[in-house]
Amino acid sequence: MTFFKEALSLAESVKGKVSPRPPVGAVIVKNSKILGRGHTSINPIKHAEIMAIEKAGENCEGSVLYTTLEPCYHYGSTSPCVDSIIKAGISKVITPLRDPNPEVNGKSIEKLRSSGIEVSKDINNDEIDKAKELIEGFKHFLITKRPFVTVKYAMTLDGKISSKIGDSTWISNNQSRKIVHKLRSESDAVLIGINTLLTDNPKLNARNGFSGPKFRVVLDSNSKAPNNSNLFKTSGQILIYSTKINSKKQINNVEYIKTNPSNEGVDITSVLEDLGKRGCTNILVEGGKDILGSFFDLKLVNKVITFISPKILGGENAKTAVGGNGYNYIDESPELKKVNISKIENDIMISGYLN
């Protein structure tokens, strides 16, 4: 593992745990030996570079700092990391990305160089892409004040997400489902609609060695969510967005939020704005065809992750992955960019970006 890959691994370990701050990893190296490691932390609030400097101590003099994002320049919840780096006597900083925060955005790099510290982004393209992926939610949130939306679904080779009688257990294989648990753990919230809650009765938590997410979200326009759902039997905060609130349904770990009605039932844009106010920078949408259709129709999807199973369900009444209004013509339909295709045993995983 390269030193920068170690920094990426540290950042990835806290993705979904430190929002609205970006997940950052840092390592300090001297004579080809790692002296200190760090990542963004919430309790106590500490930046990755500071944690690594503290662990390396006096050995920082003449060392190299690898960090997944440009160190901070401004006073916020902590003092500027750039000043601590200069004071520690670090001689070189390797970082691939400018911090998109307008209060930073290259200022730290300039200050480091003016202080005689070499700054380089001598990292391979795959590592740069991974660093960009780690902060894609943070960057989107800075601009829009809403979370970055990833839509995830599993379908058969003929595009079905359930059979004509509603059976969907399981379309994807075990390894694909493990990846989904990892995606949940890296998200601030997982969102479904009421139909998925009633049909699949999911828990929506991350399992198989993963934890999280911070919020589990249901869009329930008519307040139909039953109190005996599996969702309510597991720990973690639950948010129910509805156009009407049933005062008799209060449950300890559940917050009911009244929203304006829309053609989609619940006003999804206002839901995203509320999640943004709660510090969510990344959400994973796992709803059925109606919820997915609404998100696509409203052009609110930033990223798509699809698992395709080599199974054929057939049937006119079997549900397809995406409902909604759709498009009349092929050349009107959105096309994924930066597409990545992976083989997960017999499943195919396709991911790509829309916005």
N, C-alpha and C positions, 0 to 999 in steps of 0.2 A: 504494500500500500504506500502510495506517495504521501508526502507530508500534507499536500493540499487535500488529498482524498480523506485523510484523517480529519482535517478541518470540516470538510463536507459532511462526514459521518457524524461529527459532533453537532453540527447545525441541524441535520436531519433528525437527530434524537429528540429535539425539542420542538419540532414543527407541530403546530396545533396546540402547544402548551404555553406559549409566551405572547400570544396576540393581545393587543394590536402591535406589539413590537415584532420586528423581523427575527426569524431564527438565524442566528449567526454562530459559526464555529471558528475557533482560532487555536493555532499551535505555535509555540516558540521553539526554535531549533538552533542548536549550536554544535559544531563539529559532528554533524549528521546524527545528532541525538536530540530527541524531544525532551525539553526541560519543563514545559508547562502546557496544559490543555485548558480550554475554556469554551463555554457556550452561553448564550443568552439565558439568564435566569430571572425568575419572578420573585422568589422568596429565598434570600433577599434579592432586591433588584440589582442586577449586576450585568455588565456587558461582557461579551466573550473575551475581548482583548484584555480587560482588567483582570478577569479570573486567571487567564494564562500568565499574565505578568506577575501576579501575586504568587502563583505556584512556582514560577521560575526564580523569583526573588532576585538576589544580586547577580545571578548568572546571566541576566538579560543583556549585560554589556557586550556589544559586538554580535548579538544574535540576529536571527532572521525571524520575522513574524509572518506567518501565513494566516490570512483571514478571508472569509468568504464574502465580505462586504466592506467597503470603505469605512474606516473607523469614524465615529461621530465627532463633530466639530463644535457642537453647541451644548449649552447647559439645558438639561431636561430633568429626567428622573435621576440622572447621574452627571458628574462633571465630564468634560470632553475627554474622550479616549485618546485623541491625538496628542494632547498635552502629556498624558501619562506615558505614551509610547516614546516621546522625545526625552522625557525625564529619565526613563528606564535605560537609555543608552542603546536601544535597538538600532542596528545599522542598516537594515533593509526590511522593507515591507512588500510582500507579494499578495496582491488582491486583484481580482478580475473585474470588479464592478464598482462604479460610482454609486453612492447612496442616492436613490431618487428623491429623498427628502430635500426640498428646496433649501433648508437650513444647512445642508451639507453639500451634496452634489458637486464634488470635486475640490471643495475648500480644504478638506483634510489632506488630500493628496498634495495640493500646492504647499500647504504649511510644512508637511513632512520634507518635501524636496527643498524648500527654502531653509530648512534646519539642517541640511546636509545628509538627510536620510534617503537612500535610494528606494524608489518605488517602481515596482515592475508588475506586469500581469502575464508573466511567462508561464502560462498554464495551457494545457491542450484544450481544444474546442469542446470536447465532451464534458470536461470539468467546468468550463465556463457555462455551458448550457445547463448543467446541474445547479450551479450557483444561481443562475437566473430563475430556474424553476422554484428554488427554495423561497425566493422573495416575490414571486408573481402575485400572490395575494396581497402582500404588503404594498407593493407598487400600485396595484389597482385600487386599493383602499385609500391611499394617499390622494388619488385623483378624484374618485367618485364618492368616497365616504360610505361605500357599500362593499359587501364581501365579494370576492372572486368566486364565480359559480362554476363548479364542476358537475356535470351530469354523468351519472354512471348507470348502465343497465346491462343485463345479460340477455341474449336472445339466441334462438336456434338459427340454423343456416338459412331457413326460409323467413327469418325476421319476426318470429313469434316470441312473446315473453310469458305466455301461459297457454294452456290447451283450451279447447272449446268449453270444458267444464271448470276452468279456472285453476288447474293444477300447474304449479311452477317449481316444484321441489324435486330435484334440483336441475336447473338448466345448465349451469356452469359446473366445472369440476372442483374438487376440494382445494387444489392449489390456487385457482382463480378466486375462490371465496376467502382464502387467507390474505390475498392481496387486497380484497375489499376491506377486511378488518384493519389492515395497515392504513388504507385510505381514510377510513373513519377516524382512526387515532390521530391522523395528521390534519384533520379538519376541525374547525371550531364548532361546527354544527352539522348534523345530518338531517335532511328534510324529506318528508313524504306528504302525501295527501291522505284524506280520510279513507278513501276507497282502499288504499294499500293497507292501512291500519286494520280495517274491517276484514279484508280478504286474507292477508298474510299473517296478521297478528305478530309483527316483528318486535324485537327488543331494541334494535338500532344501536346497541352499544358495540364497542370494539372488544373482540375476544381473541382466543388463540395467542395469548401472551401480550396482547396490546391493550391499552386503556383509552378511555375517552369515548366520545367527544365531550366537550364542555356542555353543549346543548343538543337535545333531540327535539326536533320541531315537527309539528303536524299542522297542516292547513285544513281546518275543519269549519267550513263556512256556517253549517247549521248545528254545530255543537252536538255531534253524534258520537263522539269518542266514548266507548264504554269503560267504566271504572275498573273492570276486571281484565283489561288488555294486558298482555305481557309487558308492554311498554311501561306501565305503571307499577309493575312488580319488581323492577330493577332500579338500582340507585342511579342518581344523576339528575340534573335539572332538565325539566321538560317544558317546552313552550307550546301552547295551543293557541293558534291565531284563528279567530272566529268573528263572524259578523254579529253574533248574539252570544251572550254569556249566560250559562246556566249556573246560578249561584249554588245549587245543590251539589255540584260536581267538584267542589274544592278538595284537592288532594295535596298533601304536604309538599312534595317536590315538584308540583305542577303549577305553572303560572298561566292563567288565561288572559289573553290580550285581545281586546276588541279592535277590529279593523273595519275600514270601509268596504262595502260590497263592490264587486266588479263583474264583468262578464265571465271571469274565471272563477267566481265565487268569492274568494278572498283577494284583496288588492295586493298582488305579489310584490310590486315595487315598494309599497309601504312596509311590507314585511322585511324586505332586504334593508331598507333604511333603518328599521328598528334594530335589526341584527347588527348593523354597522355601529349603531349607538352603544350596543352592548360589547363592542370590541371585537366582533367577528370579522376576520379578514379572508377566511376561506370557508365555503360551505360545500357539502356534498349532497346533491339531489338524487334520491333513490326512488322517487315516486313512480307510479304507473303511467300509462299512456296519456292520461288527461293532464297530469301535472307536468310531465315532460313536454307535451304539446303546448301547454300554456307558456312555459319558459322559452321554448323555441319561437313561438309566435311573437312574444314580447321582446325577442332579441336580447334576452338576459343571460344567455349561456356563453361562458368564456372558454370552457374546455369540455371535451367529451371523452369518456373512457367507456369502451364497449367490449364486452366479452362475447365471442361468438362460439357457440357449441356446435359440433358436427352432427346435429340431430335435426330431423325433419318432423314437424308437428302437423302441418297442413290444417285444413278446416277453415271455412269462411268465418266462423264465429270465434276462432282463436284470436287472442289479442295481439296486435302488433305493438312495437316498442313506442312509437311516437304518434299521439293523436293530434288534437287541435285542428286549426283551420288548414294548415299545410300550404302548399304552393301549387299553382295551376300548371306551371311549366318548369321543366328540368333546369333551364338556364337561369331561373329565378332563385333556385334553392341554394342555401349556403353550403360551402365546401370547406372541409377542414384543411388547415394549414399546419405545417411542421408535423406531419403525420409520422407516428411511430408504430410499427407492427411487431408484435412479439408472439412467440408460440409458448403457451402455458400447457404443457403436456399436450392433450388433444384439442384444447381450446385455442382460439386466436384472440389476442388482446390488441385493440386498435385505439390509439389516443391521438388527439390533435386539438388545435385551437380554432375558435371562431372569432372572438373579439379580443 
